[in-house]
Every structure is written in C-alpha cells, then in structure tokens.
Amino acid sequence: MKSKYLSIALIASIVLASCKKELNLKDPQGLDPQTALATDANIKRVLQGGYDALSSSSMYGGNAQLFADLAASDGQLNWVGTFNTYREVWGKSIITTNPIIRDIWGAGYNAINIANNVIANIDKVVAADQARVKGEALFIRGAMHFELVRYFAKDYTDGDPNTNPGIPVMKQPTNASDEITKPSRAKVAEVYAAVIADLIEAESLLPTTNGVYATKSAAAAILSRAYLQKADYTGARDASNRAITSATGKSLLPVFMNNFNQAANTAEDIFAIQVSDQDGANNLQLFYSVDIFGARDGDIEVEPTYLSLYEATDVRRSSTNNPGATTAFNTAFYVKYSAYRTTKWRDLYKNVKVIRLAELYLTRAEANFRLGTALGDTPLNDINRIRTRSSATPLAVLTLNDFYDERRRELAFEGFGLHDAKRFKKTIDGLPWNNNKLVFPIPFREINANSSLTQNSGY
C-alpha cells in the first residue's frame, strides 16, 4: 500500500524513549509521536503506515491466507519446502517459539496500534476527511483483531465463547515505554463484539469508492466474515448483501483466471494488497509459484484429490505441464515434477486478493440457505452464477455441503481452508475440527513479556 512509512517513527519512538535521558540522543530520520501526529497531513501518512502493516508478509501480504490453507491441508496440500517453520503449520505441530507465528501476532498488533493512533488523533484531521480517515483506521483495527482471534483462540462455536479466552483487545495507542501495558486475553465473544462494532462503524463512515483503500463494501465484507464465523447467519446474509449492493462498479469477471496475477485491481476486487517492485509483499507467490514463472521451486504441491472436487469441464481445474505452451499462463494449475501447483499466485509483483465479489455471493447464498430466505437473490441463483462463470454444471438442488465444496473450488488457496473447515465441523488430517492443534499457540515471546497472558490448551 504505497506507504510513506511515517508509522515507523511511532515504533522507533518507543525505543528512543527508553534510552537514558542524559544521552539526549535523537534519531535524525525519525519523528517523536507528538510531531508525527500533530497535523492532518502527518496523520494521513500514519494511516498509510497502517495499510503497510496490514499488507506485511505476515498478514495480508500472504501468511494470513497461507496459514489457513496449510493448516487445513487434509492430505490435499503437501509442503515440500525446506522451511521447518511452515512445515509445523502444515503438520499441526507448531512450537511456541515458531517465528512466523510470533510475527503474525506482532504484525497484527502493530497495525492495530497504528490504527489506534489515528483514531486517538482524528480531531486533527480536516473536517471533510475525518469520517473517511476514521473509517479506514477502524477497518484496519477490526480486520486485524478478527484475523488474530481466528488463529489464536478457539472457534466461536467451540464451547462457550463467553468463557473461552480470546486475545487482548487493544483500543488505546502505545507510543512510549511508560505507556506499555500487560493486557489479559478478552473472551472470544468480547473480541467478536469489538470486531463487529469497529466494522459496523467503519462501514457507516467509509465511502463507496476510495481508490485501492478500504471502502464501505470492504468493511461490510469483513463484517460478513465475522458474522459467518460466529454462525450469525442473519448478520452474515445482511452484511454480504450490503457489500454486494454497495460495491460500485464491481462485477464478476467473465474469465475466472483473469482475477489473478494482475498488477492493478480488477472489477471483481473488493479489497486487494497492492504489490510492485517498490513496495508490498506477496508470500503466496513466494511459496506457491515455481521457477518457470520466475519464482523459486514451489514449496506447496496440490494433490490430485483436490482436483477431483471439480468436474471435467470446470475451468478452475484446468492444467498444463508444457512450459512452452501459452496455456501455462491462463490455466488454474501447472504440473511440475508430476505434481500440481496452483497458478493463482504465479507471478511476482502482482496484487494479493483479500476480498473478491465471488466470496460475497457464496456467503449470501449460504446464509440465505441456512435461514430459508432469499435476500438479494435465491441461494441457487447465487451459487450457480459462480459455477456457470467457470463452465461447471449448474446445480438443480442444494445441500449444505454444496456451499462448503463450492467455497473450496472457488476460493482455493485464498485463505479460507481452516476457517471454513471449523465452520462446517470437518475433520482435518484425522483431527476433529475443534482439536487444540488447530489453534495457534500464543507466542512464547508474548507469554514471557506479559504475565497476564495465558497459553492455549495443548501447548
């Protein structure tokens, strides 16, 4: 997200403040928090830093999506890379000192802290822009709390969310060592309540169009995810329908694969991470792609059983093993070393999809089906608009499992595997959906630094 990196000054200021005053050292490249947050222009630059934190490789720059699919591999994804840290996620054998797990926690709370600084100083933003700026900061804070609670706490429907420990909910900024607190873990229900409140307010404040930044539709879309994960199907139905109707100028692309490997947002993108050779991260390309496309050698193989989800005519299962063929650049899978690799994340310096319109149709369809309603459209029409786009046979009748399978087909390798498996109460690699191994450990660094934190069961 084209950040000016002014937010780095907020982090640096904490370190500087802890130095002995008699040294009187000042970073010539940094700004103290009072200066960084003193003007309209500076606060907007800090907000840019929030987007940069949101789009880091540990969050929406790849790992937030990658972890969900690796952890839900269920014999259909195979990690063949040499990084044991990622192998632990794939093998459901994460240790508390795993640095990539530590970093997703840190990246999430870094983005939250930046958002809190913007919100706390919103009165310094010019009146005409206050609603938009606050809405964007609330979007970042709500989305990050949501990602963290999905990974580091039990699913909302696993036991009692009013007693199960969630994650700390942070709403106050921290800019100096004397402001550091040791927050305890809020309950799962409390975290979801905070997420939903932030996203509802963000949706009310954000514009319908906002360049590559958060919009009314994007806030409603993340809100629909939160409602769906907590099995509030009325909320999920209504939020996804609002996201669809407020998505000005958005539509499904006629060609499915044209969604991916794009340097600019498409008509189907509700929110995407902007990646170029100057800025942005794409860990999905780093770990999924292969050398024929200018990448490394492909750390994740897709087993043939995954392709069996698709019927033969479905373009979402199309593949090639000919590196000289033009189809290698528009098929869904590429074959190397007799193994399938997804080409959704084929090319370097291409945008990372966070929300596509297709997801919203599937969410609305599922929620309507569960409720026996047809808000916006019928469940059958919504699911078939996704299937017919990819030349799959339209369905005549629906079962609940059709929605699980269609999400696996349409949203494959986009970060839904673990979360959807928990929602549909599926077994993963022989483990029940609510097994402790499917919840990430609170990083050892955090437990060591904060005596108020408790560790998750099984670690």
C-alpha positions as MATLAB code, in Angstrom:
seq = 'MKSKYLSIALIASIVLASCKKELNLKDPQGLDPQTALATDANIKRVLQGGYDALSSSSMYGGNAQLFADLAASDGQLNWVGTFNTYREVWGKSIITTNPIIRDIWGAGYNAINIANNVIANIDKVVAADQARVKGEALFIRGAMHFELVRYFAKDYTDGDPNTNPGIPVMKQPTNASDEITKPSRAKVAEVYAAVIADLIEAESLLPTTNGVYATKSAAAAILSRAYLQKADYTGARDASNRAITSATGKSLLPVFMNNFNQAANTAEDIFAIQVSDQDGANNLQLFYSVDIFGARDGDIEVEPTYLSLYEATDVRRSSTNNPGATTAFNTAFYVKYSAYRTTKWRDLYKNVKVIRLAELYLTRAEANFRLGTALGDTPLNDINRIRTRSSATPLAVLTLNDFYDERRRELAFEGFGLHDAKRFKKTIDGLPWNNNKLVFPIPFREINANSSLTQNSGY';
ca = [
       0.000    0.000    0.000;
       2.391    2.803   -1.095;
       3.241    3.688    2.496;
       5.260    6.729    3.496;
       6.419    4.678    6.475;
       5.842    7.525    8.911;
       4.414    4.863   11.211;
       7.951    3.580   11.729;
       8.568    6.714   13.733;
       5.905    5.633   16.201;
       7.712    2.362   16.806;
      11.124    3.997   16.915;
       9.896    6.490   19.481;
       9.236    3.720   21.987;
      12.844    2.591   21.711;
      14.176    6.128   21.964;
      12.057    6.918   24.982;
      13.620    4.020   26.869;
      17.170    5.407   26.458;
      18.718    7.322   29.337;
      17.690   10.951   29.149;
      21.208   12.208   29.802;
      22.329   10.757   26.477;
      19.839   13.069   24.757;
      20.037   11.117   21.502;
      17.598   11.885   18.692;
      17.135    9.944   15.511;
      17.545   12.445   12.637;
      15.414   10.196   10.443;
      12.612    9.807   12.998;
       9.807   11.888   14.451;
       8.554   11.849   18.014;
       4.892   10.793   18.344;
       3.747   14.328   19.180;
       5.176   15.642   15.912;
       4.122   12.616   13.881;
       0.526   13.056   14.982;
       0.345   16.837   15.044;
      -1.099   17.654   11.625;
      -3.685   16.478    9.150;
      -1.008   15.540    6.620;
       1.045   13.575    9.134;
      -1.915   11.622   10.473;
      -2.821   10.619    6.929;
       0.753    9.410    6.445;
       0.486    7.412    9.657;
      -2.695    5.858    8.257;
      -0.672    4.849    5.207;
       1.672    3.131    7.632;
      -1.327    1.221    8.965;
      -2.024   -0.103    5.490;
       1.640   -1.042    5.176;
       1.408   -3.045    8.416;
      -1.842   -4.636    7.230;
      -0.142   -5.693    3.988;
       3.057   -7.076    5.525;
       4.122  -10.576    4.530;
       2.973  -11.799    7.951;
      -0.587  -10.581    7.373;
      -2.495   -9.866    4.163;
       0.750   -9.898    2.199;
       0.432  -13.678    2.279;
       0.817  -15.524    5.558;
      -2.639  -14.728    6.946;
      -4.046  -16.531    3.898;
      -1.333  -19.165    3.545;
      -1.595  -20.455    7.121;
      -5.331  -21.151    6.787;
      -4.790  -23.424    3.813;
      -1.603  -25.103    5.048;
      -3.190  -25.922    8.405;
      -6.253  -27.368    6.638;
      -4.242  -29.401    4.117;
      -6.145  -32.627    4.932;
      -3.909  -34.669    2.645;
      -4.619  -32.408   -0.324;
      -1.756  -29.946    0.067;
       1.796  -31.161    0.537;
       4.566  -28.980    1.960;
       7.807  -29.941    0.195;
       9.829  -26.859    1.118;
      12.784  -26.734    3.499;
      11.375  -24.210    5.986;
      10.513  -26.131    9.150;
       8.562  -23.157   10.476;
       5.986  -23.558    7.700;
       6.176  -27.350    7.923;
       4.990  -27.038   11.527;
       1.839  -25.221   10.370;
       1.198  -27.835    7.683;
       1.857  -30.687   10.124;
      -0.164  -29.210   13.011;
       2.945  -29.401   15.194;
       3.634  -25.730   15.960;
       6.017  -24.908   18.797;
       5.587  -21.766   20.889;
       8.860  -20.251   19.641;
       7.950  -20.551   15.948;
       8.998  -17.158   14.499;
       6.347  -16.967   11.754;
       3.619  -17.470   14.335;
       5.266  -14.828   16.509;
       5.351  -12.462   13.539;
       1.679  -12.775   12.591;
       0.820  -11.804   16.186;
       3.283   -8.903   16.080;
       2.195   -7.679   12.654;
      -1.451   -7.723   13.663;
      -0.910   -5.711   16.823;
       1.448   -3.323   15.040;
      -1.336   -2.484   12.578;
      -3.817   -2.175   15.449;
      -1.542    0.226   17.326;
      -1.127    2.427   14.268;
      -4.899    2.463   13.755;
      -5.369    3.411   17.408;
      -3.019    6.364   16.973;
      -5.032    7.623   14.032;
      -8.342    7.234   15.879;
      -6.998    8.952   19.013;
      -5.948   11.978   16.941;
      -8.838   12.110   14.493;
      -9.755   15.623   15.645;
      -6.590   16.925   13.942;
      -7.760   15.715   10.542;
      -9.598   18.272    8.439;
     -13.343   18.005    8.994;
     -14.118   16.952    5.423;
     -11.873   13.889    5.710;
     -12.466   12.814    9.318;
     -15.170   10.226    8.553;
     -13.125    8.521    5.831;
      -9.862    8.501    7.798;
     -11.514    7.173   10.942;
     -13.402    4.585    8.885;
     -10.166    3.315    7.342;
      -8.484    3.073   10.749;
     -11.478    1.197   12.185;
     -11.408   -1.147    9.181;
      -7.751   -1.955    9.863;
      -8.304   -2.432   13.610;
     -11.397   -4.588   13.149;
      -9.852   -6.764   10.432;
      -6.675   -7.372   12.432;
      -8.457   -8.296   15.672;
     -10.581  -10.684   13.603;
      -7.605  -12.411   11.971;
      -5.852  -12.796   15.319;
      -8.830  -14.231   17.182;
      -9.463  -16.772   14.399;
      -5.926  -18.112   14.711;
      -5.084  -17.734   18.389;
      -8.381  -18.693   20.031;
     -10.978  -21.418   19.796;
     -13.652  -21.062   17.153;
     -16.681  -19.069   18.259;
     -18.849  -22.209   18.162;
     -16.346  -24.386   20.068;
     -17.665  -24.424   23.633;
     -18.723  -21.203   25.328;
     -17.369  -18.023   23.674;
     -18.310  -16.104   26.815;
     -15.722  -18.027   28.851;
     -13.159  -19.190   26.268;
     -10.053  -16.953   26.205;
      -9.655  -14.909   23.049;
      -6.956  -12.284   22.503;
      -6.252   -8.861   24.042;
      -8.491   -6.176   22.558;
      -6.397   -3.034   22.125;
      -8.147    0.314   21.684;
      -5.573    2.711   23.130;
      -2.323    3.668   21.359;
       1.108    2.889   22.799;
       3.985    5.176   21.805;
       6.444    5.107   24.702;
       7.828    2.581   27.155;
       5.884    4.103   30.060;
       2.642    3.516   28.145;
       3.197   -0.223   27.719;
       0.558   -2.300   29.471;
       0.124   -6.010   30.108;
      -3.379   -6.725   28.854;
      -5.065  -10.032   29.534;
      -6.991  -12.030   26.975;
     -10.562  -10.877   26.414;
     -13.146  -13.622   25.988;
     -13.841  -14.824   22.458;
     -17.312  -13.249   22.487;
     -15.840   -9.929   23.642;
     -13.317   -9.918   20.799;
     -16.015  -10.608   18.220;
     -18.169   -7.857   19.718;
     -15.271   -5.404   19.355;
     -14.585   -6.543   15.779;
     -18.220   -6.195   14.771;
     -18.575   -2.773   16.427;
     -15.476   -1.480   14.614;
     -16.596   -2.788   11.234;
     -20.163   -1.540   11.593;
     -18.861    1.937   12.351;
     -16.282    1.685    9.560;
     -18.981    0.728    7.069;
     -21.055    3.750    8.109;
     -18.105    6.130    7.683;
     -16.359    4.851    4.553;
     -17.169    5.983    1.006;
     -18.377    3.604   -1.701;
     -15.239    4.296   -3.748;
     -11.821    5.003   -2.279;
      -9.137    4.075   -4.784;
      -7.256    0.984   -3.578;
      -8.123    1.639    0.067;
     -10.924    0.395    2.294;
     -14.479    1.104    1.172;
     -17.975    0.660    2.544;
     -18.166   -2.653    0.667;
     -14.833   -3.884    2.073;
     -15.903   -3.175    5.653;
     -19.228   -4.957    5.109;
     -17.374   -7.894    3.551;
     -15.053   -8.448    6.550;
     -18.089   -7.948    8.767;
     -19.880  -10.731    6.872;
     -16.892  -12.995    7.523;
     -17.059  -12.279   11.250;
     -20.794  -12.958   11.394;
     -20.373  -16.141    9.346;
     -17.595  -17.439   11.617;
     -19.767  -16.927   14.700;
     -22.739  -18.614   12.989;
     -24.814  -15.425   12.963;
     -26.345  -16.118    9.579;
     -28.732  -13.182    9.618;
     -25.814  -10.837   10.168;
     -23.732  -12.608    7.506;
     -26.582  -12.504    4.988;
     -27.328   -8.834    5.542;
     -23.687   -7.713    5.569;
     -22.768   -9.671    2.429;
     -25.830   -8.309    0.652;
     -24.867   -4.754    1.613;
     -21.308   -5.411    0.450;
     -22.611   -6.563   -2.927;
     -25.014   -3.680   -3.410;
     -22.519   -1.017   -2.288;
     -19.710   -2.378   -4.481;
     -19.933    0.427   -7.023;
     -18.786   -0.633  -10.472;
     -17.949   -4.188   -9.368;
     -18.942   -7.372  -11.191;
     -17.773  -10.932  -11.703;
     -15.127  -11.176  -14.408;
     -16.228  -13.306  -17.372;
     -12.945  -15.278  -17.239;
     -12.138  -16.781  -13.850;
      -8.324  -16.743  -14.140;
      -8.323  -13.056  -15.080;
      -8.801  -12.395  -11.379;
      -5.216  -13.372  -10.650;
      -1.683  -12.260  -11.465;
      -2.841   -8.717  -12.035;
      -0.838   -5.567  -11.337;
      -3.990   -3.496  -10.794;
      -7.313   -4.171   -9.128;
      -9.970   -5.795  -11.287;
     -13.731   -5.244  -11.448;
     -14.132   -8.227   -9.090;
     -11.766   -6.970   -6.385;
     -13.376   -5.541   -3.268;
     -10.030   -5.172   -1.487;
      -6.543   -6.231   -2.546;
      -2.969   -5.643   -1.427;
      -1.056   -3.539   -3.937;
       2.306   -5.075   -4.824;
       5.037   -3.653   -7.055;
       8.795   -3.896   -7.383;
       8.985   -0.921   -4.992;
       6.519   -1.862   -2.287;
       4.299   -4.626   -0.968;
       4.737   -8.322   -0.199;
       3.356  -11.462   -1.832;
       4.277  -14.525    0.210;
       1.688  -16.529   -1.702;
       3.745  -16.174   -4.863;
       6.906  -16.882   -2.872;
       5.694  -20.270   -1.650;
       3.237  -21.418   -4.333;
       4.923  -20.467   -7.611;
       7.689  -22.297   -9.492;
      10.836  -21.402  -11.409;
       9.249  -21.471  -14.873;
       7.411  -18.314  -13.816;
      10.494  -16.665  -12.325;
       9.897  -17.941   -8.791;
      11.742  -20.431   -6.595;
      10.867  -24.103   -6.960;
       7.426  -24.336   -5.386;
       7.079  -25.304   -1.725;
       3.441  -26.428   -1.914;
       2.150  -29.246   -4.058;
      -1.541  -29.807   -4.723;
      -2.577  -33.453   -4.586;
      -4.759  -34.887   -7.389;
      -7.521  -35.476   -4.826;
      -8.051  -31.718   -4.670;
      -8.668  -31.549   -8.389;
     -11.275  -34.283   -8.012;
     -13.507  -31.639   -6.405;
     -14.046  -30.171   -9.884;
     -15.921  -31.686  -12.804;
     -14.024  -32.088  -16.062;
     -15.487  -29.003  -17.754;
     -14.729  -26.664  -14.837;
     -12.018  -24.191  -15.883;
     -10.962  -23.900  -12.234;
      -9.280  -27.310  -12.598;
      -7.603  -26.709  -15.975;
      -3.901  -27.592  -16.056;
      -0.839  -27.878  -18.276;
       2.611  -29.389  -17.969;
       4.068  -27.742  -21.072;
       6.259  -24.751  -20.118;
       6.278  -23.548  -23.714;
       2.515  -23.504  -24.090;
       0.591  -20.262  -23.793;
      -1.940  -22.156  -21.682;
       0.659  -22.221  -18.904;
      -0.281  -18.614  -18.358;
      -4.057  -18.966  -18.160;
      -4.743  -22.373  -16.617;
      -5.559  -22.899  -12.944;
      -2.799  -25.466  -12.339;
       0.669  -26.159  -13.626;
       2.296  -29.590  -13.432;
       5.943  -29.897  -12.434;
       7.774  -32.987  -11.168;
       4.459  -34.831  -11.653;
       2.865  -32.596   -9.032;
       0.189  -29.946   -9.410;
       0.851  -26.331   -8.428;
      -1.752  -23.568   -8.304;
      -1.179  -20.702  -10.718;
      -3.377  -18.250   -8.802;
      -0.167  -16.863   -7.313;
       2.040  -17.423  -10.339;
       3.708  -14.044  -10.959;
       5.916  -11.737   -8.924;
       4.854   -8.140   -8.187;
       1.139   -8.859   -8.642;
      -1.635   -7.921   -6.268;
      -2.759  -10.180   -3.444;
      -6.509  -10.737   -3.296;
      -8.108  -10.224    0.107;
     -11.801   -9.928   -0.847;
     -13.404  -10.860   -4.167;
     -17.017  -10.340   -5.133;
     -17.379  -14.096   -5.688;
     -16.902  -14.701   -1.951;
     -19.774  -12.362   -1.141;
     -22.181  -14.210   -3.438;
     -21.220  -17.505   -1.789;
     -21.643  -16.048    1.702;
     -25.035  -14.581    0.856;
     -26.110  -17.865   -0.733;
     -25.070  -19.966    2.268;
     -26.639  -17.622    4.826;
     -29.893  -17.435    2.848;
     -29.948  -21.220    2.551;
     -29.437  -21.758    6.274;
     -32.169  -19.218    7.056;
     -34.622  -20.301    4.357;
     -34.624  -16.794    2.864;
     -33.754  -15.183   -0.458;
     -32.476  -11.700    0.388;
     -30.855  -10.207   -2.714;
     -31.338  -13.423   -4.691;
     -32.016  -17.106   -4.177;
     -29.211  -19.355   -2.882;
     -29.435  -21.398   -6.080;
     -29.017  -18.361   -8.322;
     -26.064  -17.060   -6.300;
     -24.145  -20.333   -6.277;
     -24.898  -21.005   -9.946;
     -23.652  -17.576  -11.046;
     -20.275  -18.692   -9.629;
     -20.422  -22.142  -11.214;
     -21.561  -21.087  -14.688;
     -18.781  -18.493  -14.893;
     -16.345  -21.422  -14.759;
     -18.318  -23.750  -17.072;
     -19.406  -26.007  -14.212;
     -22.831  -27.595  -14.500;
     -25.492  -25.523  -12.719;
     -26.945  -27.205   -9.645;
     -30.653  -28.058   -9.560;
     -30.984  -28.629   -5.809;
     -28.792  -27.668   -2.881;
     -27.455  -29.307    0.245;
     -25.484  -27.560    2.965;
     -22.311  -29.345    1.930;
     -22.605  -27.858   -1.572;
     -21.621  -24.498   -0.084;
     -18.554  -25.954    1.609;
     -17.436  -27.656   -1.598;
     -18.122  -24.623   -3.786;
     -16.078  -22.394   -1.487;
     -13.224  -24.918   -1.731;
     -13.423  -24.771   -5.524;
     -13.837  -21.037   -5.987;
     -11.726  -19.737   -3.071;
      -8.989  -22.393   -3.154;
      -5.609  -21.171   -1.849;
      -7.068  -17.768   -0.905;
      -7.047  -18.311    2.864;
     -10.361  -19.941    3.779;
      -9.426  -23.590    4.385;
      -9.034  -23.745    8.169;
     -11.788  -21.265    8.970;
     -14.359  -22.948    6.715;
     -13.428  -26.422    7.988;
     -14.148  -25.231   11.526;
     -17.443  -23.650   10.495;
     -18.618  -26.829    8.777;
     -17.205  -29.052   11.572;
     -14.920  -31.022    9.247;
     -12.138  -33.424   10.166;
      -8.656  -32.234    9.155;
      -5.888  -34.825    8.734;
      -7.738  -37.088   11.150;
      -8.219  -34.331   13.723;
     -11.692  -33.114   14.715;
     -12.440  -29.501   13.820;
     -12.071  -28.373   17.457;
      -8.779  -30.103   18.209;
      -6.299  -27.983   20.172;
      -3.685  -28.449   17.443;
      -5.856  -26.388   15.089;
      -5.484  -23.349   17.353;
      -2.163  -21.494   17.189;
      -0.118  -21.103   20.380;
       0.302  -17.695   21.981;
       3.932  -16.886   21.038;
       6.468  -17.606   23.780;
       7.827  -14.068   23.466;
       4.422  -12.638   24.379;
       3.884  -15.015   27.293;
       7.373  -14.226   28.561;
       6.846  -10.453   28.333;
       3.275  -10.312   29.593;
       2.444  -12.206   32.778;
      -1.277  -11.538   32.202;
      -1.394  -13.796   29.154;
      -2.323  -17.474   29.420;
      -1.287  -20.144   26.961;
      -3.720  -22.122   24.810;
      -4.551  -25.685   25.786;
      -2.152  -28.277   24.410;
       0.940  -26.051   24.389;
];
